[in-house]
């Protein structure tokens, strides 16, 4: 006779729970989302299916708030978690702790879904974009403190506008937590640094590498910032969500630095344009005055009584005097403005700074500027450039400030 086992319902469901939860813990499962529901409590519920089966899934609020994209029905995903059995109803469900698109195609699908949703909310509209300052004094940068993007930005600013102050908020730009770090960096610069404009970005990479700039938390941080933001993500062909929302998109980090740093030649060009406009205005005013004078002459010829002629001559004399005084005032004002431009240009010259007794230290081997005592070691030789010449020096020791 076969030995038959007997269980109560609760005993059997308890055995099933022990067996399944002990066997299928910390595993990845791939499938397609259906019946997705984001509950008002913050929890997410959906069905994960393939061609042959379905699995009920739950992702709780404290976990799904870290998601890098918004799940939707029909999206292929990979979920990480454990099987759970609800004994009272004998139901099996999968508790999700991580959720990712299944592949590059699904990443692009998530990108397009977020792009469409934010566009419908109006986040890409031009009327939300702020104008950039023409001559910024302080530029904030959110990027990796050791990446090529930062080196490119500093190199361009040192060459074109050494007077511009740079405030770096170092941030992750890739991997888990990068989007949150970028968003926090934007908020930090907005709240604590007196910046005129902010540059966010990184070097080029794959869609996965650049994904932190395609996440909703980054997009909304850019949109809500009260300071103008330039997005410089990847290479010229890479277009991220932050590129679409930012006040201006730059094709590369170097291009972003050029945008915020008008060169000396551009300042001179602007000064010449102002002078040309002033000369044009003066010429037009002079032409108008002389036309009035000619008109008075014509009328005087037609008027016979000498008293009228004398009165008109007196008016002409007064008008000429007023014209002369107006021209003197205008020319003095224009001269003062030109002298002001000239003083600004002279003060921007690095040589002028050196002439005041300062010096610039360069590394002997590379020629890079030494910005801190920790940039060279004791015993290293370096070059000093002053207003009257250059010399070689050796670092003897580190001194306290």
SVG drawing of the C-alpha trace seen along z (x, -y; Angstrom):
<svg xmlns="http://www.w3.org/2000/svg" viewBox="-7 -146 73 148">
<polyline fill="none" stroke="black" stroke-width="0.4" points="0.0,0.0 1.4,-3.4 2.2,-5.8 0.0,-8.8 0.8,-12.2 -1.9,-14.4 -1.7,-18.2 -4.1,-20.9 -4.4,-23.8 -2.3,-26.1 0.3,-23.4 0.6,-22.9 0.8,-26.7 3.4,-27.1 5.5,-24.3 5.1,-25.9 6.2,-29.2 9.3,-27.7 10.2,-25.9 9.7,-28.7 11.1,-31.6 14.1,-29.5 14.8,-28.5 14.0,-31.6 15.6,-34.5 17.8,-37.2 17.2,-36.3 16.7,-38.2 13.5,-37.7 12.9,-39.1 9.5,-39.7 7.0,-42.3 4.9,-44.7 1.1,-44.5 -1.6,-45.8 0.8,-48.4 -0.7,-50.4 1.1,-53.1 -1.0,-53.2 -1.6,-56.4 0.4,-54.9 3.4,-55.0 3.7,-51.2 3.8,-49.8 1.9,-46.7 2.1,-45.0 2.1,-41.6 5.3,-40.3 4.6,-38.0 6.0,-36.2 4.3,-34.1 3.5,-31.3 3.1,-32.5 2.4,-35.5 3.8,-36.5 2.3,-39.1 4.9,-41.6 5.0,-44.3 7.6,-47.1 7.2,-49.1 7.5,-52.9 10.9,-53.0 12.4,-51.0 10.7,-52.4 11.5,-56.1 15.0,-55.3 13.9,-54.2 15.7,-55.8 12.7,-55.8 8.9,-55.4 7.6,-51.9 4.8,-51.4 2.7,-48.6 4.4,-46.8 7.9,-47.6 10.4,-44.7 12.2,-44.8 14.5,-42.9 13.5,-42.7 15.6,-41.6 14.1,-40.3 12.6,-37.2 9.5,-35.1 6.9,-35.5 3.9,-33.5 0.8,-35.0 -0.4,-32.0 -3.9,-33.2 -4.8,-33.2 -2.2,-30.8 -1.0,-33.4 2.6,-33.7 4.0,-37.1 7.5,-38.5 8.8,-41.3 10.9,-43.6 13.9,-45.4 15.5,-46.5 14.0,-47.2 15.8,-47.9 15.0,-48.0 15.9,-44.7 18.3,-46.1 19.5,-49.2 16.3,-49.2 14.3,-49.3 16.5,-52.1 15.7,-54.1 12.0,-53.2 12.2,-54.6 14.0,-57.7 11.3,-58.3 8.5,-57.7 10.0,-60.3 10.7,-62.7 7.1,-62.5 5.7,-62.9 7.9,-65.9 7.1,-67.6 3.4,-67.2 4.0,-69.0 5.7,-71.9 9.2,-71.5 10.8,-71.9 9.0,-75.1 11.1,-78.1 9.1,-80.5 10.6,-78.7 14.2,-79.3 16.3,-82.0 18.7,-84.3 22.4,-83.8 24.5,-86.7 26.7,-88.4 29.7,-88.8 29.4,-86.3 31.8,-86.8 31.2,-83.4 30.5,-80.1 29.3,-77.0 30.1,-73.5 28.4,-70.2 30.5,-67.3 33.1,-64.8 36.0,-66.4 38.5,-64.1 36.9,-63.9 38.0,-65.3 35.0,-67.5 36.2,-69.6 39.8,-69.8 38.4,-71.1 36.2,-73.7 39.1,-75.0 41.5,-75.1 39.1,-77.2 38.3,-79.6 41.9,-80.1 42.7,-80.9 39.7,-83.1 38.6,-84.6 41.1,-84.1 39.2,-86.6 36.1,-84.4 35.7,-82.6 34.8,-78.8 33.0,-77.0 33.0,-73.2 30.4,-71.0 31.9,-67.6 29.3,-64.9 28.9,-61.4 28.0,-61.4 27.5,-57.7 26.1,-54.7 23.7,-54.2 22.9,-57.4 24.5,-59.7 21.2,-61.4 20.4,-62.2 24.0,-63.5 23.7,-65.8 20.3,-67.1 21.7,-67.8 24.7,-69.6 22.4,-71.9 20.5,-72.7 23.8,-73.3 25.1,-75.8 21.8,-77.6 21.5,-77.9 25.0,-78.4 27.2,-79.8 26.9,-83.2 26.9,-81.9 25.8,-83.8 25.4,-80.6 25.8,-76.8 27.3,-74.3 26.3,-70.6 27.8,-67.8 30.3,-65.1 32.3,-63.5 30.8,-61.2 29.7,-57.6 27.0,-55.1 23.3,-55.5 23.8,-53.7 26.8,-55.9 24.8,-59.1 21.7,-57.8 22.0,-59.9 21.2,-63.0 18.0,-61.2 16.5,-60.6 13.4,-62.5 15.0,-63.7 17.8,-65.4 15.4,-66.8 13.2,-68.4 16.2,-69.8 17.3,-71.6 13.8,-72.9 13.2,-74.3 16.6,-76.0 16.4,-79.8 19.8,-80.2 20.5,-79.8 21.9,-76.3 24.0,-75.1 23.8,-71.4 27.0,-69.9 26.5,-66.2 28.6,-63.9 29.6,-64.6 27.8,-66.7 25.6,-63.9 24.4,-62.9 21.2,-64.6 20.0,-64.1 16.8,-65.0 18.7,-67.7 19.8,-69.2 16.2,-69.7 15.2,-71.3 18.3,-73.4 18.3,-77.1 21.0,-76.3 22.6,-73.1 26.3,-73.1 27.6,-70.3 30.7,-69.7 31.9,-70.9 34.6,-73.0 31.9,-74.7 30.0,-75.5 33.1,-77.2 33.5,-79.3 29.8,-80.4 30.3,-81.8 33.7,-83.5 33.7,-86.2 37.2,-86.8 39.2,-90.0 38.6,-90.3 34.9,-90.0 34.9,-92.8 36.9,-95.0 34.4,-94.2 31.5,-95.2 33.2,-98.4 33.7,-99.3 30.0,-98.6 29.0,-100.9 31.3,-103.7 29.8,-103.2 26.3,-103.5 27.2,-106.7 28.8,-108.2 25.7,-107.4 23.4,-109.0 25.5,-112.1 25.6,-112.4 21.9,-112.1 21.3,-114.8 23.8,-117.1 22.0,-116.6 18.7,-117.4 20.0,-120.6 21.5,-121.8 18.2,-121.1 16.5,-123.3 19.1,-126.0 18.6,-125.9 14.9,-126.1 15.3,-129.2 17.5,-130.8 14.9,-130.2 12.2,-131.7 14.3,-134.8 14.8,-135.6 11.0,-135.7 10.4,-138.0 11.1,-141.6 10.6,-143.5 14.0,-143.9 12.6,-143.2 11.6,-139.7 14.9,-139.1 16.7,-140.2 14.4,-138.0 15.2,-135.0 18.9,-135.7 18.7,-135.7 16.8,-132.4 19.5,-131.0 22.2,-132.1 20.5,-130.5 20.0,-127.3 23.6,-127.2 24.7,-127.7 22.4,-124.9 23.7,-122.7 27.3,-123.4 26.6,-122.7 24.7,-119.5 27.6,-118.3 30.1,-119.0 28.0,-117.1 27.5,-114.1 31.1,-114.0 32.3,-114.2 29.9,-111.4 31.0,-109.2 34.7,-109.9 34.1,-108.9 32.5,-105.7 35.3,-104.8 37.9,-105.6 35.9,-103.3 36.0,-100.5 39.7,-101.0 40.3,-100.8 38.3,-97.6 40.3,-96.0 43.6,-97.1 42.5,-95.7 41.7,-92.3 45.2,-92.0 47.2,-89.3 50.4,-91.3 48.9,-94.2 48.4,-92.0 52.0,-90.9 53.2,-94.5 51.5,-95.1 54.0,-92.8 52.3,-89.4 53.8,-86.3 52.5,-83.2 54.1,-79.8 54.3,-77.1 55.3,-73.4 58.7,-73.1 57.9,-69.9 54.4,-70.6 54.0,-74.3 50.7,-73.9 49.8,-76.7 50.4,-75.9 47.2,-76.8 48.1,-75.3 51.1,-74.3 50.0,-70.7 50.4,-70.7 54.2,-70.2 56.4,-68.3 59.3,-69.6 62.4,-69.6 60.6,-70.2 61.8,-73.0 59.3,-75.4 59.2,-78.6 58.1,-82.0 56.9,-84.6 56.8,-88.3 56.1,-91.5 59.9,-92.0 60.9,-88.5 61.0,-84.8 63.1,-82.7 63.5,-79.2 62.8,-78.3 62.8,-75.2 60.2,-74.3 62.0,-74.0 59.2,-73.2 55.4,-73.6 54.6,-76.5 51.4,-77.0 49.1,-79.8"/>
</svg>
